[in-house]
Amino acid sequence: KGITVKVDAGAAGRASATAKRKRSTGARARKLGSGAAKVGTSGKTKVRIRFTRKAARSLRKRRSVRLTVAVGFKPAAGGAAVKRSASLTLKR
């Protein structure tokens, strides 16, 4: 169905996340899914990344897959957007 990412932004705004899978050397990373959520005044939220149908089908056949998750945050009060990314491995 997807994966959930915890976001601690420290302020209100909007958080978005994208999961990509790196392919063979030189090939572009394939987007597996994305999601977004509002961040309240506490500055904490969870963003659920929903996989596309095509990605879910290809992931079903694999035992494990290495992903890069990129999270962006745009403050409600204005200011510069912040982006961070991390690599992880999904296992059955």
N, C-alpha and C positions, 0 to 999 in steps of 0.2 A: 504493500500500500504506500509506503513512504518511510521517511525518517524524521525525527524531531530534533531540533537544535535549540538549546537554551541560549538566550541572548540577554546580557546584562549591560545595557547601554548607559545607565546612570541618569537618563533624562527621558522626557516624553518625545515621541516621534513615530517613525515608521521603519520597521526592519524588514529586509527581504533576504532570501537565501536561494542559492542555486547550487545544484550538484552536477558535477561533470566527471566524465571518465576519460582519462588519458588513453589514447590509442597508440598504435605503433609509432616509432620514431619518425618525426616530421609531420605526422598527421594531426589535424586539429582535434581538440578535445570534443567529445560528444556530450551534449546537454542531456542529462537524464531526467531532470525535474526541477521545479522551483516552487517557492511559496513566499507569502508575505503576511505580516501581522502588525497590528497597531501596538505601540509601546505606551503604557500608561505612565502616570507620574512617578511610580516606583522605579521605573527604568528597566524592569525585568519582564520578559515574555518568552514564549516558546513559539518557534516558527516551524510549521510542519511542511516538509518538502514532499510533495506528491510526485511520484514517478509518472512519466508519460506511459501510455499503453505499450508503445513500442519498446521502451526501456524496461518496463516490468517483464515483458515477454523474454527479452534477452537476459535479464538478471536471473530469471527462474532456472535457466539452464546452468548457471555457474555456482560453484561451491563458495567462492569468495571473489570479491571485486574491490579494487582500490579506487577510491573517489577523492575528488577535491571539492570541498564545500566552501563557497564564498558567501560571506554575510556582509550586507551593506546596511548602514543606519543613517537616516536623514532626520535631524532634529526638528521638532515642531516649532521651536523658537527661532528657526533660521540657523545659519551657520553652515560650515562645511560638512559634507557627507563623509562618513568614515567607512572604509572597507577593510575586511580582514578575511583571510582564508586559511584553511587547514586541510591536511590530507588524512584520510582514515581508510580502514579496511572493513568492509561489511562481510561477515561470515555467517554461514547457516548454523 
